[in-house]
Amino acid sequence: MNHPQAFPEALRRPLPEALAASLRERFGERFSTAAAVCEHHGRDESPFPPTPPDAVVFAHTTEEVAEVVAQCRARRVPVIAYGVGSSLEGHLLAVHGGISIDVSRMNRVLAINAEDLTATVQAGVTRKQLNEALKSTGLFFPIDPGADASLGGMAATRASGTNAVRYGTMKENVLGLTVVTADGKVVRTASRAKKSSAGYDLTRLFVGSEGTLGVITEVTVRLYPVPEAMSAAVVSFPSLAQAIDAVIRIIQLGVPVARCEYVCERSIRAINAYSHTTLREAPTLFFEFHGSETSVHEQAELAQQIAHELGGQDFEWATRPEDRTRLWTARHNVYFAGLQVRPGARAITTDTCVPISRLSESITGARRILDSASFPTMIVGHVGDGNFHSMLVIDPDDPAEMAEAERLNDAIVRLALSMDGTCTGEHGVGLHKMRFLEEEAGDDALDLMRRIKRALDPDNILNPGKIFAL
């Protein structure tokens, strides 16, 4: 593991006193060097220990972000963008020190263009906040990574989640960005037009760049009409293989499911304890169907028929909004439920993604790999698009467990890569997956990424030490 404690102290660039004085004078109480504030901004949901920045600035506007970045560029001080801290791969850790720019107070919904099915928000707006603002419009924003993440962070990591099988990922749903570049300039990457052939696609360049090419301050996203009807269902299977085979057949037959989630029996046991549910403790699929009353009924009937042919049992339906919410809240809480299996532990999570035709082989292979673990492990995933997560619940203070977890993690990722898959379907590279990116992308592609990074950020001040080593 690329552990922050292993980074030599020499990597941290001392914060110039003149910069601290300038930012304190400009931002007052919105500039902080307090240990508690810095430590909060030097941790995420990864198993890494806190690696705090030297100071934090709470920005309110794009112009303020540009001002901070320009001052940091002049003194070659690192800048790390911070939203709500929900990332899983060490993206937010200040391994080189520097300034954390907290955009959580940049939380205004700037425009809702209902006729065009778009909305523009500041980067600190969360997905739940946006959907609350959309309630009266008959529209919604579908990308749901589980955590109530900020839209800026979701764009930066190219997030997806439970709805991706129908609505796609942030890559498909971000229409344009406002970005502060490494030299403190403000760039708008695209208009709100549905399509464009004008120049390089700068939007896609910054989506997924994890804060290493620019600081995202505004996001324009695609919206969708709230479906006329929604229906959710849970079905359990005698075995993992039967559950995954049902998913593959449903997807290959073109059934337009909105969500299709796999949850292993160990995860179900944790969910029942954490969320006080009574789900059957067996390999389980969670479905959701969107559309007209007729189409939802047809989709559900076909999915149920396929599931029954492969051993599915006890289809439980949830059509009332409150029942669907309770069901999906339980699914979203599986990460925290898993941590409660071993209080005080942290989790290492994989998020490999493979072609749907290789999903059964990949996920059953991952299960065999995890069966040798000396600590609790679980598997859940957005299996409708070939993406799943292995959750390894470890004692972060036990070097032997950390080493074992990394060995198992390596085996799962390399299995996916051998199937023409990817090391990360939605979490991003951050610190933890740097070595896997080298294997997946190859030397020439990685060299091209480095050249783009050097061209846009020659002083390496934007979230340095992430994605790849320069």
N, C-alpha and C positions, 0 to 999 in steps of 0.2 A: 504493500500500500504506500502511496505517496503521502506519507504522514506529515502534517505540518510541524510536528515536533522534530522531524528529521531535517527541516530546512535550516541551514546555518543562519545564525543571527545576522551575518554580514549581508544577507539578502534584504533585510529591512533598511530602508533609507530613512535616516532621521528627519523628523519634521522640522523644517527651518523655523526659527523663532519669528522671523519677519512675516512668514506666511500665516502662522498662528495668530500673530497680533493683527494682521490685516483682516483676516476672516472674523476674528472676535469683534473687531471694531465695526465691521460691516453687518454681521448677523446677530450680534448680541447674544441673548440666551439661546438662540438657535444654532450656535456653535458650542460644542462641548468636547472637553478632554477628560471628563469624569470617567473613572475606571468602570463604573457600573454601566454607563451608556456605551462606552467603547466595547466592553465585553459582550453586551447584548448584540451589537452589530458585528461581532466577530464569531458568531455561531449560527448554524442552521440545523436542519434535521438530519445531517450526516453524522456518522460516528466520530468524526474528528473533534478533538478538544478545541475550546475557544482560541481563536487567533485574531485578536482585536486590532482595529485600526488605531492610528495615533489620535484621531479626532473625528467627530461626526458633525456634518452640517445638515440641518433640516431645511430643505429647499421648498419654496412655494410656487415657483414659476420656472419656465424654460430659461428665461433670461438669467435667473439666479444660478441655475445649473451651469449655464455657459460661463458665467463670471467665475465660479469656483474652478471649473475645468481649466479656464485660461490662466488663472493664477497658479494652479498646480503645474500646468505645462511649462510655464515660465521658470519654475524651480525644479522640474522633473520629479514631482511628487506623485505617487500612485493615487488613482481614483477608483473606488469600487461603488457601483450603484447598489442601493438596498431598497427592497420593497416591503415584504412582510416576513422575510426570513424562512420561507417554507421549502427552499431548495434542498436537495438530498445528496448532492455530490461535492459539497465544499465550495460552491461558487462564490460565496460571500466572504470567505476567509481572507484576511489581509496578510498573506504570507510575505509581502514586501512592505508591510506597514502602509502609511498614507492616510487619505481622507475617505471616509465613507459618506456618500451623498444619499441621505434618506429621502426618498420621494413619497413616503406614505402620506404626507400632508398635501401632496399634489393630487387631490382626490375629487376633482370636479368633473362631472359629466358635461363636456363642453357643447355638444350638439347631438340631438337625435333627429335624424332625417328619415322619418318613418316611410315617406313615399319612395325613398331610394334604398330602403333596407340597410342603412348604415348608422353608425354612431361614432363620435369622436370623443375620447376621454383623455384626461391626464393619466400619466403612467401609474399613479398610486391608486387608482380606482380598482376595486376588486371585482371579481366576476359576480358575486352576490349583490354588491352595490349596484352594478350596472343592470342586472336583471330586476332589481327592485325599482329602479328608475324607469324601466320599460313596461311596468305592469299595466299601465293604462293604454298602451299602444297596440296590444295584441301581438307584440314581437318578443323574441328572446334571443339571448346569446348562448349558444349551445356548448361551448368548449368547457369541459368540467373535469379538471385534473384531480378532484377530490378536495384538496386544500382550498381555502378561500384566498387564492393567490391574487397578486396584483396583475393587471393586464400588461404592464410593462415587463414584469418578470416572466409572465407566460410567453410574451413575444420573444424575449431574450433567450429563453430556453427551448423555443419551438414546442411548447407544451401541447398535450392533447387530452386524453382521458377517456371516460366511459362512453361518451357520445361520438367518438371519432369514427366508428365504423360507418355511421350514416352522414355525419356533418364534416368530417375531416379534422385536421389539426389546425394549430395557429398558422401554419404555413399557408393553408388555403383560405383562412378567414381574416387575415390582416391585409387591409387594402392599402394602407399607407402609414408612415411614421413621421414624427418629428424627432430628430436625433441631434444631440450635441456631439460634435466630433472632437478628436483629441486636441485640436488647436482652438477649441472654444467657439467654433462657428456652429450656427444652427441650420440644419438641412431638413427640408421636407422632401421625402422620398417619392411621393406620388400624389396625384389628385384623387378625387373620389369617383372618377370614372370607373366603370365596371372592368374595362380592359384598356391596355395601352401598349403600343410598340415603340414608345419614345425612349431611346437610350437604354443604358444598362438597367437591370432590375435591382435598384438599390434597396427596395423594401426587403426582398428575399436575402440580400447580402447581410442585412442587420438582424433579420429574424433568425434566431438560433446562434447568434454570435456571442451570447453569454456576457455581454458588457465589455468585450475585448476590442471592439471596433468603434463604439460610440455609446453614449448614455441616452437611452430612449426616454423621452419626456411626454410624448403624446402618441396615441394609437387610434387609428380609424379601423373599425372592425365591421364585418358583415353580420347582419341580423337575419332572423328567420321568423316567419309567422308561427305563432303558437299553434300546434296541431289541433285539429278539431277533436280528435280523440287520442287518448293514451291508455295503454294497458301494460302492466308489468306482471311478470310471473317468475316463480322460483321452481326449479325441478331438480331433484337429486338423482344420482346414478350409482350403480353398484361399484363402478371403477372410474378412475381418471380417464383411461383410454376411451371408454364409452362416451363420457361427457365431451371430450375433445372431438371425437369422431362425429358426434351430433353437430357440434359447431361447424366443422368443416363442411358437412353435407348441407347445412342450412345456408351457409355463405355461398357455396358453389352453385346452389340452386337459385341464387339471386333473391332470396327472401330479404326484403329491405328492413332488417331489424335496426332500431335506433341504438340500442345498447345490447351487448352480449358479454357477460362477465363470468369468468370461472373463479370459484372459491373452493379450495381444498377442504377436506374434513377437519384438519387441525385449525384452519382459519375459522370455520363455522363454529367450532367449539369455543374459540376465543371470542367470536362475535356474540354468541349466546351468553357468555359470562359477562361481557362488557356492556352489551346493549339490552340485556334481559329479554332476548328473543328465544324462541323455541324451535329453531330450524333443525331439520334432520341433519345429524352429524355424518355427512357423506359428501363425496365430490358433488358439487352443486353448480348449476348455471343460473344466472340472473338474466332475465330478458326484459326489454322494454320495446314496445311497438308504437309508432307514431303515424298518424294519417287520418283519413275519414273513418267514420264508424264501420263502414263496410270493409275497407282495406285493412284496418287494424284487426277485425275479426278474422279475415282471410289469412293474414300473416300469422296470427296466433295459432289458428287451427293447423296450418301447415307445419309450423315449428313444433307444435305439440305432437303431431303425427310422427315426425322424424325422431323426436326425442323418445317416444314410446317404442319405436322400432329398434332403438339402440339401448333399451333397458331403463329409460327415464320413468320415474314414478312420482306420485304425489304432486302433480302440477298444482301450485297454489297461486291464485290470481289476485292481483291488487289493481282495481280500477278507480277507486276513490282517491283523490289527490292526497289525503292524509295517509292512506295506506301505502301509496307509492313512495311518499316522502319518508315514511318510517323504514320501508324496505331499503331504499337507497342510502339513507343515513347510516343504517347498519353496515352496508357495504363500504361506504366511505370511511367509516371508523375502524376498518379492519387493521390499519397500521397501528393505531393507538391501542386497539384491543390486543394486538400481538405483543406490544411492549408490556402490557399488564400481565402477560403470562409469566414474565420474569421481571418484577419491579426493580428499577434501577439500571436495567439493561438499555442498550442502544441497538439500532438495527442497521445492518448492511443490506441494501436492496439491489437486486439486479433488475434491469428492464430491457432484456433482449427482445428482439422482434425478428421473426422469420417469415418467409413466404408461407401463405396459409396451407399450402400442400405439405409443408414440413413441420407444421405446428405440433401434431401428435408426437412425432419422433423427438422434437426438441423438448417438449414439456415433460414427456415420460422419461427422457434422458436426464433432465434436470432433477426429477423426483428421485431417480436412482442415485444420482450424485449426492443429493442431500440426505439420503437415508443413512449415510455413514456419519453424519454430524453428531457431535457430543453435546449440542445445545439445541434449543427449539428452532424449528424451521417451518415455513409455510409457503404456499404458492397461491397467488391470486393473479388475475390478469384480464386485460381488455382483449380477450381471445378472438373477438370478431375480426380484428385486423392483425392477428398474429403476434401480439405483444403480451408478455406476461412478466410478473414480478416474483422472484424468489426473495423471501424475507428471512434473514439470518439474525436471530436475536442473541446478541453476545454481550459479554462483560467487557466493556472497552478498556478496563484496567488490567485485563488478563492477556499478556502477550501471546500465550499459546493459543487462546481462543481467536485472537485477532489473526494470527498466522493461519490457523485452520480455516477460518472464514474466507480469507483471501484465496487460499488454495481451492476451496469449493467454488468460490465466485469465478476464479479463472477458468475452471473446468466448464462451468455453465456458459460463460461467454464464448469460449473457444468452440464449444459445441455449436452454438448459434452461428458463429462466423464460418464454420465448416459447411453450413447449410445455406450459404449466401445470405445470411442475416446480418444484423447490426448489433453492436454492443449497447446501444441506447436508443430505444424507441421514442422516449419522451422526456427523460430526466436531464439529458445533456451530459457533457463530458466533465466539466469542472476540473477538480483535482484527481478524482478517483479513477476516471476512465482514460487517462492520458495514454497509458501504455497500450490499451486496447485500440484506441484510435490509430495509433501507429500501424498496428497489424491490419486493421480494417481498411484504411485509406491507402496505405502504401507510401513509399518515400516520395514519389513524384507529386502525388496529390497533396501530401503534407507540406512539401516544399512550396507549392503554390499557395497554400493557406498562409504559410509564414511570410511569403512575399506580399500578400494582401495586407497582413497585419503590419508589416514594416512600412508599407506605403501609407497607410492610414494613421498609424501610431508609431512614428519612428523612434520616439523616446520610450516606448513601452510603458506608458503610464496608466493605460486603461485595463484594469483588472489583471495585472501581470501575474504570470505563473499558472494561468488556467488554459485548458484545451491542449496546448502543446508547449514544449520548451523552445525558446528562441535560440 
